[in-house]
Amino acid sequence: MIRGTRVPVEIVLGSLAGGMSMEEVASEHGITREDVLATIEYAAKIVAKEEVREYA
């Protein structure tokens, strides 16, 4: 969830992946552009921590 809202991070990311602009996402979900940017930053940090394992 985005702090202070009931909007899940995955909804914001999915909306962006679906082609909506940051402004459209913010307006549709009642959040700020800064909230959208914070969501992207949060997702980037999660992905950066992932390990890729190769199985033989």
DSSP file (Angstrom, degrees, kcal/mol; ACC not computed):
  #  RESIDUE AA STRUCTURE BP1 BP2  ACC     N-H-->O    O-->H-N    N-H-->O    O-->H-N    TCO  KAPPA ALPHA  PHI   PSI    X-CA   Y-CA   Z-CA
    1    1 A M              0   0    0      0, 0.0     2,-0.4     0, 0.0     5,-0.1   0.000 360.0 360.0 360.0 145.9    0.0    0.0    0.0
    2    2 A I    >   -     0   0    0      5,-2.4     3,-2.3     1,-0.1     5,-0.3  -0.682 360.0 -92.5 -78.5 131.0    1.1    3.5   -0.6
    3    3 A R  T 3  S+     0   0    0     -2,-0.4    -1,-0.1     1,-0.3     3,-0.1  -0.127 109.7  11.1 -49.2 129.9    1.5    5.2    2.7
    4    4 A G  T 3  S+     0   0    0      1,-0.3    -1,-0.3    -3,-0.1     2,-0.2   0.540 119.5  77.2  79.6   7.3   -1.6    7.0    3.9
    5    5 A T  S <  S-     0   0    0     -3,-2.3    -1,-0.3     2,-0.1    25,-0.1  -0.775  78.0-126.5-134.1 179.5   -3.8    5.4    1.2
    6    6 A R  S    S+     0   0    0     -2,-0.2    -3,-0.1    -3,-0.1    -2,-0.0   0.018  71.2 119.6-113.2  23.6   -5.5    2.2    0.4
    7    7 A V        -     0   0    0     -5,-0.3    -5,-2.4    22,-0.1    -2,-0.1  -0.811  60.3-135.5 -95.3 116.7   -3.9    2.0   -3.0
    8    8 A P    >>  -     0   0    0      0, 0.0     4,-1.5     0, 0.0     3,-0.8  -0.418  13.4-126.4 -70.5 145.4   -1.7   -1.2   -3.5
    9    9 A V  H 3> S+     0   0    0      1,-0.2     4,-2.6     2,-0.2     5,-0.2   0.888 109.3  59.0 -55.4 -42.5    1.7   -0.7   -5.1
   10   10 A E  H 3> S+     0   0    0      1,-0.2     4,-2.2     2,-0.2    -1,-0.2   0.793 101.5  54.5 -63.8 -27.5    0.9   -3.4   -7.7
   11   11 A I  H <> S+     0   0    0     -3,-0.8     4,-2.2     2,-0.2    -1,-0.2   0.918 110.1  46.1 -69.6 -43.4   -2.1   -1.4   -8.9
   12   12 A V  H  X S+     0   0    0     -4,-1.5     4,-2.1     2,-0.2    -2,-0.2   0.943 115.6  45.5 -64.1 -47.7    0.0    1.7   -9.5
   13   13 A L  H  X S+     0   0    0     -4,-2.6     4,-2.8     1,-0.2    -2,-0.2   0.898 112.5  51.4 -63.8 -40.3    2.7   -0.4  -11.3
   14   14 A G  H  X S+     0   0    0     -4,-2.2     4,-1.7    -5,-0.2    -1,-0.2   0.883 108.6  51.3 -63.8 -38.6    0.2   -2.2  -13.4
   15   15 A S  H  <>S+     0   0    0     -4,-2.2     5,-2.1     2,-0.2    -1,-0.2   0.910 112.1  46.4 -64.4 -42.3   -1.5    1.0  -14.4
   16   16 A L  H ><5S+     0   0    0     -4,-2.1     3,-1.7     1,-0.2    -2,-0.2   0.924 112.0  50.6 -65.2 -44.3    1.9    2.4  -15.5
   17   17 A A  H 3<5S+     0   0    0     -4,-2.8    -1,-0.2     1,-0.3    -2,-0.2   0.807 104.2  60.4 -63.5 -28.7    2.8   -0.9  -17.3
   18   18 A G  T 3<5S-     0   0    0     -4,-1.7    -1,-0.3    -5,-0.2    -2,-0.2   0.489 127.9 -95.7 -78.9  -2.8   -0.6   -0.7  -19.1
   19   19 A G  T < 5S+     0   0    0     -3,-1.7    -3,-0.2     1,-0.3    -2,-0.1   0.438  75.8 140.5 107.9  -0.5    0.4    2.7  -20.6
   20   20 A M      < -     0   0    0     -5,-2.1    -1,-0.3     1,-0.1     2,-0.1  -0.473  50.7-120.0 -73.8 147.8   -1.1    5.3  -18.3
   21   21 A S     >  -     0   0    0     -2,-0.1     4,-2.5     1,-0.1     5,-0.2  -0.375  25.7-107.9 -77.9 165.2    1.0    8.3  -17.6
   22   22 A M  H  > S+     0   0    0      1,-0.2     4,-2.6     2,-0.2     5,-0.2   0.900 122.1  52.0 -60.2 -39.6    2.1    9.2  -14.1
   23   23 A E  H  > S+     0   0    0      2,-0.2     4,-2.4     1,-0.2    -1,-0.2   0.900 109.4  48.8 -64.7 -40.5   -0.4   12.0  -14.0
   24   24 A E  H  > S+     0   0    0      2,-0.2     4,-2.8     1,-0.2    -2,-0.2   0.920 112.5  48.2 -64.1 -43.9   -3.3    9.8  -15.1
   25   25 A V  H  X S+     0   0    0     -4,-2.5     4,-2.0     2,-0.2     6,-0.2   0.935 112.7  48.4 -62.0 -46.9   -2.4    7.2  -12.5
   26   26 A A  H  X>S+     0   0    0     -4,-2.6     5,-2.2    -5,-0.2     4,-0.9   0.929 114.6  45.3 -59.7 -46.5   -2.2    9.8   -9.8
   27   27 A S  H ><5S+     0   0    0     -4,-2.4     3,-0.5     1,-0.2    -2,-0.2   0.918 113.0  49.4 -65.0 -44.4   -5.5   11.4  -10.8
   28   28 A E  H 3<5S+     0   0    0     -4,-2.8    -1,-0.2     1,-0.2    -2,-0.2   0.844 119.8  36.0 -65.5 -33.8   -7.3    8.1  -11.1
   29   29 A H  H 3<5S-     0   0    0     -4,-2.0    -1,-0.2    -5,-0.2    -2,-0.2   0.382 108.2-115.9-104.8   3.3   -6.2    6.8   -7.7
   30   30 A G  T <<5S+     0   0    0     -4,-0.9     2,-0.2    -3,-0.5    -3,-0.2   0.866  74.4 120.4  67.5  36.6   -6.2   10.0   -5.7
   31   31 A I      < -     0   0    0     -5,-2.2    -1,-0.2    -6,-0.2     2,-0.2  -0.718  62.0-102.5-122.5 175.6   -2.5   10.0   -5.1
   32   32 A T     >  -     0   0    0     -2,-0.2     4,-1.7     1,-0.1     3,-0.1  -0.537  27.1-112.9 -96.9 165.1    0.3   12.5   -5.9
   33   33 A R  H  > S+     0   0    0      1,-0.2     4,-2.3     2,-0.2     5,-0.2   0.867 121.1  57.0 -59.7 -36.5    2.9   12.3   -8.7
   34   34 A E  H  > S+     0   0    0      1,-0.2     4,-2.4     2,-0.2    -1,-0.2   0.857 102.6  54.0 -64.6 -35.8    5.5   11.9   -5.8
   35   35 A D  H  > S+     0   0    0      2,-0.2     4,-2.0     1,-0.2    -1,-0.2   0.904 108.4  49.5 -62.8 -41.2    3.6    8.9   -4.6
   36   36 A V  H  X S+     0   0    0     -4,-1.7     4,-2.0     2,-0.2    -2,-0.2   0.927 111.8  48.0 -64.3 -45.0    3.8    7.3   -8.1
   37   37 A L  H  X S+     0   0    0     -4,-2.3     4,-2.4     1,-0.2    -2,-0.2   0.891 110.2  52.0 -63.0 -39.6    7.6    8.0   -8.2
   38   38 A A  H  X S+     0   0    0     -4,-2.4     4,-2.5     1,-0.2    -1,-0.2   0.863 107.2  53.8 -64.4 -35.6    8.0    6.6   -4.7
   39   39 A T  H  X S+     0   0    0     -4,-2.0     4,-2.3     2,-0.2    -2,-0.2   0.915 109.3  47.5 -64.5 -43.4    6.2    3.4   -5.9
   40   40 A I  H  X S+     0   0    0     -4,-2.0     4,-2.3     2,-0.2    -2,-0.2   0.917 112.3  49.7 -63.4 -43.5    8.6    3.1   -8.8
   41   41 A E  H  X S+     0   0    0     -4,-2.4     4,-2.0     2,-0.2    -2,-0.2   0.913 110.1  50.8 -62.0 -43.2   11.6    3.6   -6.5
   42   42 A Y  H  X S+     0   0    0     -4,-2.5     4,-1.9     1,-0.2    -2,-0.2   0.928 111.1  48.0 -59.6 -47.1   10.2    1.0   -4.0
   43   43 A A  H  X S+     0   0    0     -4,-2.3     4,-2.5     1,-0.2    -1,-0.2   0.888 109.1  53.8 -62.8 -39.8    9.8   -1.6   -6.8
   44   44 A A  H  X S+     0   0    0     -4,-2.3     4,-2.2     1,-0.2    -1,-0.2   0.889 107.9  50.1 -62.8 -39.5   13.3   -0.9   -8.2
   45   45 A K  H  X S+     0   0    0     -4,-2.0     4,-1.0     2,-0.2    -1,-0.2   0.891 110.6  49.7 -66.4 -39.2   14.8   -1.6   -4.7
   46   46 A I  H >X S+     0   0    0     -4,-1.9     3,-0.6     1,-0.2     4,-0.5   0.938 112.7  46.5 -63.9 -46.4   12.9   -4.9   -4.5
   47   47 A V  H >< S+     0   0    0     -4,-2.5     3,-1.2     1,-0.2    -2,-0.2   0.874 106.7  58.7 -64.7 -37.6   14.0   -6.0   -7.9
   48   48 A A  H 3< S+     0   0    0     -4,-2.2    -1,-0.2     1,-0.3    -2,-0.2   0.774 103.8  53.0 -63.8 -25.9   17.6   -5.0   -7.2
   49   49 A K  H << S+     0   0    0     -4,-1.0    -1,-0.3    -3,-0.6    -2,-0.2   0.584  85.9 108.5 -86.0 -11.3   17.6   -7.4   -4.2
   50   50 A E    <<  -     0   0    0     -3,-1.2     2,-0.4    -4,-0.5    -3,-0.0  -0.382  60.8-142.5 -69.6 143.4   16.5  -10.4   -6.2
   51   51 A E        -     0   0    0     -2,-0.1     2,-0.6     2,-0.0    -2,-0.1  -0.875   3.8-144.1-105.1 139.4   19.0  -13.1   -6.9
   52   52 A V        -     0   0    0     -2,-0.4     2,-0.4     2,-0.0    -2,-0.0  -0.911  19.9-167.7-102.2 122.2   19.0  -15.0  -10.2
   53   53 A R        -     0   0    0     -2,-0.6     2,-0.5     2,-0.0    -2,-0.0  -0.907  10.7-147.7-113.2 136.4   19.9  -18.6   -9.8
   54   54 A E        -     0   0    0     -2,-0.4     2,-0.5     2,-0.0    -2,-0.0  -0.869  11.2-153.0-101.4 133.5   20.8  -20.9  -12.5
   55   55 A Y              0   0    0     -2,-0.5    -2,-0.0     1,-0.1     0, 0.0  -0.894 360.0 360.0-107.2 133.3   19.8  -24.5  -12.2
   56   56 A A              0   0    0     -2,-0.5    -1,-0.1     0, 0.0    -2,-0.0   0.457 360.0 360.0 -84.8 360.0   21.8  -27.2  -13.9
